[in-house]
Amino acid sequence: MKHKLLFITIFVFFTVAIKAQVMLSCDFTNAENKKAPIRDFWSIDNKINYKRTSDPALGKNVKLNTIRILGGVKKAGENKDFEYDPYKFDSISNQYYYDWKVLLDRIDFVLASFPIHQFVIDNVPWRFQDGYTFVEKRDGVNFLKSTEVEQYGNALPPYSAKNWHRFIVALMDTLKSTYGESVVESWRFRIGTEIETPGHWAGSKMDFFNHYKNTVDAVHSVLPKAKVGPHFREANFVYKEGQEQHFDYEGNQIKSFGREFVQWAADNNIHYDFAGTSYYPEYSVYKGTPFTSTNMERFYNVGIAPIYEHPAWNPNATFDIFEYSLHTKSSLVHEVHSSHNAAFYASLAKMVYEYNLGNVHNWGTKIHDIISPSAVTMKALYTMLGKSRYQSTKEGNSMVLGNNIDAIFAKDDDEDKFDVLVYNFNGDSMDYNIDEKVTVAFHTNLPTNTTLFYRDATYSKNECAYQNWLNSKPDTATWIKDGFDPFTRPPFGLTPDGQNSWNATSGQFVKYNDLQWSDWKTITTSDTTAGNGSVAKIDIMLASFSFQKIEIRVKPQDLSGKKGEE
């Protein structure tokens, strides 16, 4: 039996005086519009604290990315911290030795909660610096004394490449014998973290290329099927402090070398299964650098495409966003906890699917009992998993200047089940403005007077747990720390009194962790002048910085969930 096909068009109508209109349309009858199925790209959390148990919002599906797990970290006061290094030196016997217990304890701590997705080989244990001579002024040969202990710990390549190779071989042997070959081969091994950032790497470009090859060769000598790859900065990155450019110890300008890596790997038959960058947009910045801008198209075209679309790129490799957070101006590490974050994550999902990117690694999506607004968007996307995404088009302009209204369309391949995720994000102004009227029009081949069933779930400032908490307390204006954005992820932007209140009362808003579904409603198809079939329309009001998930079903037996259920 042929499956019924559906044509969906979204129109945004405005007053006669403005005569503005946005049209988002998707033709499900056109086979060329059919793309890959909606997939889970968000269930990877970065892990950097090995004393605190991870508690992701979508825990049952999450895997972890273990950063700086090999040690090489620093204590407060710029001192080297040898405690977590599995490569140590015994001053009594004058011998170097491997201390696998300290590493395995960390791995066991991670695995007790969640599986490992990616094992990061970034900071080199401190004792691999032994043998270096440090200098105060650049001489083109030796490392600067100022780079001996960097912002994130040890940023130097190992002094002895041969000893490093032996160490990685021994590490792989230990992991294999401890956890089993099939388990360890399921982990990806990333070499480096934002490697062009001086705090992460103080060597030169060729120092890293050689270090990468040496490390990969060692990994594959034990685990030949293991997936490996590097982590770069965005393609247009140039390191500056103010307007002053900076140079490495050899005198080379510090800038992105992702494109050069791709060409070097192709020329020298160097293997990589993945590569990627970081993305830390500031939610109030649209015209900044691609790294900090919410201009998603510019970030892709300038920050990703020169690497990912390089002619020499390995077509079998994926491109990931290894670190992501929509953050406030007050702090890079403090995520936005308003509906801005949810709407932006929907637009991020659109970019991931449009350009076939890999995974997006998040920095935790839950604080106490309340999940991040971005995690609510993940829940909306989760209801679309497995359905085929369809290409859509957009025409016209929004009523509010700067509103980016768009949608992700999906359909079940075997049944008449259709999903639409509509979103509204504005990069020009963070202020909440008037709602946009959106009409979702369905052109189907169903007979006239066919009854369709649909339900919707809106997430806006009215459904955001933290914003509801802020609005429920008369004293919240005095509870925001000086210099902090009011939407900073709680409790980090709150005064001690605010933190106490949040910890005591935030649980009252836990219902907003879930999509707030409407009851199932019905619409009836009507005649159409455009060929065969019929038309149905659904009118919605799309708020500023919001998304709305719509599910459309033809058969009553396909209906599931009641109002308020996920």
N, C-alpha and C positions, 0 to 999 in steps of 0.2 A: 504494500500500500504506500502511495506517495505521501510524504509528510507535508502538512500544510505549511505554507511559507508566509512570512510576515514582513511587512515593510513598516519601519518606524521612522517618523520624522518629529523632531522637537522644534517648536517655534517659540520664540519669545516675542510677545506682542506688547506694544506700548501705546500711549495715548495718541490720538489723532494729531495733536499739536506737534509731538516729537517725530512721529512717523518713523521711529527706529525699530529695527527688527533683527533678532538673531535666529538663525535656523541651524539646528544640528540635525543631520539626517543620516539614516542608515538603511540601505536596501539589502534586506536579508535574502532577496531572490537572486541577487547577482553573485555568482560563485566566486568572482574575482575579489569580492569584499571579504571573503572568509579567511581568517588568519588562524594562528596557533591557538590552542585552548588557553583559557585563563589559568595561570599557574601561581603557586605560592612562591613569591620572591622575598618575602619579608620575615620568615621564621628563623633568622640568624641573629643572635645577640652577641655583642662583643663582651669578652670577659677579661678584666684586668685586675680584679680584686679576688685573691685566692683564699681569703678568710671569711668572706661573706657569701652565703648561698644566693644564687641567682633566683629571681622570682619574676619571670617574664609574664606579660599579660596573657599570651596564648601559649601557656606552658606545655601543653600536651604535644605540640608540634615543633617546639623550638630546639635548635642545635646551637652550640656555642663556638665562638671563635676565640682561641686562647692567645692573648697578646702578652708579650714579654714573659712568657712562661719559663724561659731558660735563664731568667735572672738578669744580671747586668744592670740592675736598677740602682737608684741612689737613695740615701737617707736624707732627712732634713739637714740642711747645712752643707749641701754639696759634697757629702762624703760617699764613698763607694760602699755599697751594701753587699757583702759576700754571702749572706745567709742563704739566699735562694739559688746560688750558682751551683750547678752540678759538676763544674770543673774547678778544682781547688788545688792549693799548694800546701804541702806539709813542711813547715820550716825545720822540723827536727830531722826528718829523713831526707830533706831537700829534694822531694819528689812531688810531681803533679799527679793527681788521681781524680777518678770520676766518683762523684757522690750522687748516685742515681736515686737514693731514697728521698732526698729533698724534692726532686722532680716528680717522682712517682706519687708521692703524697699529694702534690698539687693536682696531678692528673686524676687521681682517685677521688679527690674532693669534687672536681668538676663532674666526673662520670657518675657520682652518687646522685646527682640531680638531673643532668641532661647529657645526651651524647655530644661528642665533639664533631663539629663540621670541618674546622680548619685549625691546624696546629701551626702557629706562627713562629718562624725562626727569624727573629729580628735582633734584639739586643744580644750581643755576644757576651758570654760570661767574662768578668773583669780580668781574670788571669791571662786571657788571650792578649791583653795589652803588654804583657811582660816582654821586654826587648826593645820597646819603642824609646826613642829620645825625643823629648818635647822641647820646643823652642818658643821664645816669647814673640819673635817676629818671623813672618813668613820667609822661608828660605827655598821653597819649591821642592823640598825633599822630606823634611820632618813635619810631624803634626804639631799644631800650635798647642801650647800649654792650656789655653782657654777651652780646648775641645776635649781634654782628658776626661772630664766629667761634664756631660752635656745636660740639657734640660730634662731629657727623658732617661738619662743614665749613660751607658756606654754606646757611643755612636761610631766607634772606630771599627774598621775591619780587623780580623785577627792578625797578629804579627806573623804567625807561621801558618801559611795556607795548608801545609802538609799536616800539621797537628790538628787544625780545624777539620780537615777531611777525615782524619782518623776518629775524631770526636763524633762527627755526624754519623759515620758508619757504626760506631759503638752505640750511639743513641738509637739508631734505627734497629739494631740487633736487640737492644734492651726492650724497646717498645714492642717489637715483634714477639719476643719470647714471653713478655708479661701479659699482653692483651690479645695476642693471636694475630696472624698475618692478615686474615680477612678483615678484622676490625680496623687495624692500623692502616691498611690500604684504602679503607673507606674514608679516612681523613685526608683532607687536602693539606699540602705543606706550602705555606706562603713564605717567601724569602723577602724580608724587609717590611717596613712600615713607612709609608709616605717618604720614600727613600731620598728624595731631593731636599727634604726639610733638614736643615743643619742639626737640629736637636736629635734627629733620628739617624743621620749618616754624615760623618765628617770627612769621609773619603771622597775621592774623585769619582767621576762617571765610570772610568775604566776600572777603578778599584771595585766598584759594585758589580760591573759586568763579570769580572774575573771571579769575584766572590760568589755570585749567583751560579755560574757554571760549576765551580768547585763544589758548592753545596748540593746542587742538583745531581751531579755525578755521584756524590756520596750517598744521597738518598736512594737513587735508582740502583746502586750496586747491591742494596739489600732488598728494596721494594721496587722492582722494575715497573710496576703498574701504577705507582703512586702519582697522583696529580700534583703538579707544582706550578708556581707562578709568582710574579712580583707585584708590589703595591707602589704605584707612582703618585706624584702630585698631578694636578690637572695640567693639560697639555700646554697652556700658555703661562705656567707658573714661572715667575722670576723672583728670587728672594731679595727683599729690600727691608731696611729698617728706616722708616721715613722715606726719603728720596735717595738714600745711599744704597747703591748696589753692593752686594757682598760676593766674595770669592773664596774658593776652597784653598787648601794648603798649597796647591800647585799653582794657584793664580787663575784658575778657571772660574768664569762667572757661574754662580749657583742658579740653575734654572732646570726646568723639566727636561728629562731626557727619555721620556716614554717612546717618542717616535724613533729616536736613535736606537733604543733597545730593540724595537720591532725589526728594524732593518738589520741590526747586528745579529739578532737571533736567526733571521732568515739567511744571512750570508754565511753564518758559521754553524748552521744546523743545530742551534740551541733550542732545547725543548721548553715549551710552556703550554699549560692547559687553560690558563686563565691569566688575566691581569686586571688591574682596576685602579680606581682613584678614590678620594674622599670627597664628600659634599657637605659643607656646613653653611647653608644659607642663613642669613639673618632676616627674620621675617619682616622687618621694616625697611629692607634695602632691595631695590629693584634694579638700580643702575650701577651697582658696585662691580667689583671683580666677579667673574663667573663663579668663583669659589664661595663668595658670600651673597650672591644675588639670587633672588627668587625668580628671575627670568629663566625659566627652565629651558626654553629653546636656545638661548644664548649659552647656557651652561653646557648643553650637549654639543652645539656647533663649535664652540671655542675650546671647551675643556676636555671633551671626550672624543669627538669625531676625528681629530687629527691623529689620534692613536688607534682607535677602534676601526676606523675606515682607511687606515694606511694601506697602500697597495701590497705591502709585504706581510700584513697581519695574517696570523695563522687562522684559517677559516674554521677550524675545529675548536678554537679557544673561545671562552666566554669573557665578557667584560663586566666586572662587578663594581658596585659602590661599597667599598670596604668599611667606610665610616660615614654615618649620616645622622644629622640632627638639625631640625629647624630651631634655631636658638634665638635668644634675645640679645639686644645690644649690650646688656650689662655683663654678659658672660657667655663665652663660647660653649661652656659645658652645661649650661642651664637651658633646657628645652622649653619651648613655648607650650603652655598648658591651657590654651584657649582653643576655640573652634577654628581659629586660623590654621592650626596645625593639622586638623582633620581634613580641611578643604585642600590644603597644600599637598598632603599625602596622596589624595585622590589624583591630583594633577601629576604627582611624581609617578604614580602607577601608570598613568596614561603614557608618560615618556618611556618607562621601562618596557611596556608592551609594544609601543610603536617602533622602538629601535632595537627590540629583542635583546635587551640587556640581561645580565645574570641576576645575582642576588643583591639585595640592599641590606647591609648589616646595621642593626640599630643599637643604640646605647641604652638598653633597658626601657621597658614600656609600662612599668608599674611602680607606683610609690605607695606603700602601705596597701590599702584596699582599693585604691583608685587607679585605673589604667590611664595611659596617655590618650589624648584625643586621636592621635595617629593610630593607636591600636583599635579604636572603634572603626576607623576606616578599614583597617585590616579585617575586622569581623565582617564588614559589608562585602569586601572582596572575597572573603572565605566562602560566602554563600553562592558565589559565581564560579567556584573552582570546577574545572572540567568542561565547562561550556565553551564553545568556540567564540572567540572574539571576532567582531566584524568591523571593518573599516567604516568610519563615518566622516561626514564633511560638515563644515561650519560656514555660515554666511551671515553678514550683517554686523551690527554693533549693539552693545548692551545699553540699557538706559543709564546706568551709572558708569561714568568714565573710568576705564581701567579694569572693570569686571571681566574676568576670563571665565565665561560659562562654556562648559564642554561636557562630554559624557563618554563613558565606556559602555559599549553595547555587546551583549553576548546571547547566544542561543544554544539550547541543548540540541545535539546532532540528531537524536532519535525521537524527540517528542517536542510538542509545541509548548516549550517553556522558555520564556524570554526575560532577561534581566537588563536593567539600565541603571547605571550609577551616574547621576548628574551632579556637577559640582560648580562652585562659584568662589573664585579666589581673586583678590585684587592686589597687585603689586605696587600700585601707586599710592594707596592710602590704606592704613590699617584701621581706619574708622569704620564702624558699622553704619550702613546706609539703608536705603529703602529696599524692600523685596523686589525681585524680578518675577514677572508673570511668565510662566513657562507652560506651553501646551505641548503635550506629547501626543502626536497623531499617528495612528496605526493604519497602514494600508495592508490589508490581508487578502488572501484569496478565499476567505471564509464567506459563506452566504450572508446576505443582508439579514439583519435581525438576529445574528448569532450573539449569544451572551458570553462575555469575557469576564474573568475574575482578576482583580489586582489588589495589591496592598502596597503601602509605602512606609518608609522609615526615614525621618528627617534627623540630621544632626547639625545643630546650629548652636549659638551661644545659649539658647534656652535648654539644650540637652547636654551641655558640658558640665560635668560634675564640679570642677573647680570654680567656674563662673557662677554656678548656682550657689556654691558655698560663699563666694565673695558677696553675692547679692543678699544672702540671708542674714548677714551679720552687720550690725550697725557700726562696728568699730573697725571694719577691715581697712578703711582708708588709712588709719593710723598704724596698721600692722605691716605695711610694706616697708622694707628697709630702704634707707636713703640710697639713691642711685640705682635701684633695681626696677625693672619693668614690672608692672602689677601682674602680668600674666606669666612671670617666671615660675618654672616648675616648683610646686610646693614640696617641702617647706623652705627651700633655699632662699627665696626672696622675702620671707616673713621674719618679723621681729620675734624675740622669744615669746611674747604674749600671743602673737599670731600662730607660731608653731604649736604652742600648747593647745590652742583652740582647734587648730586643724587636726592634730593628732587625736583629740578627744571627740570631734564631731564629724569628721570627713566620712565616716562609715554611713552616715545618714543619706549620702548621695551615691551609694554604690549601685543603685538601679541604673544610673546613667552609664555604667560600664557596658550595658547591652543596648542593642538597637531597639528603639521604641516603635514597634510596628503598629500600624493602624489595623482595624478590623478589615477583613476581606470585603471588598466592594465590587459592584458589577457595572459594566457598561455594555451597551448594545451597539453592534456595528450598523452602519447605515450605507446607503448607496454611494458609489463613487463614479465620477465622470472619467476617471483615468483608467480605462480598461476594465478588466474583470475584478471580481472580489468586492470588498467592502472596506469601510473606514470607521475607526473609533478614535476618540480623543479623550485625553486625561489632562485636566488643568491643575497645575501646582503653583505655589508661590515659593520661590527659591530665595532664601535669606542670604545676606552677606556672609561670607566665610562659612559656607555650609556645604553639605552634600545631601542628596536624597536618593535613596535606593528604592527602585520600583520593581516589583515582580509581577509578571503577567502570566496567567495560566488559562488554558482553554477547558480542561476537564476538571470538574468538581473534586474528583478523587485525588488530584494533584495538590490540593490546598493543604497546607500544614502550618501549624502555629496559630496562636491567638494574639490578640492585642497585647503588646508589651513583650512578647516572646521573641527570642532571637531566631 
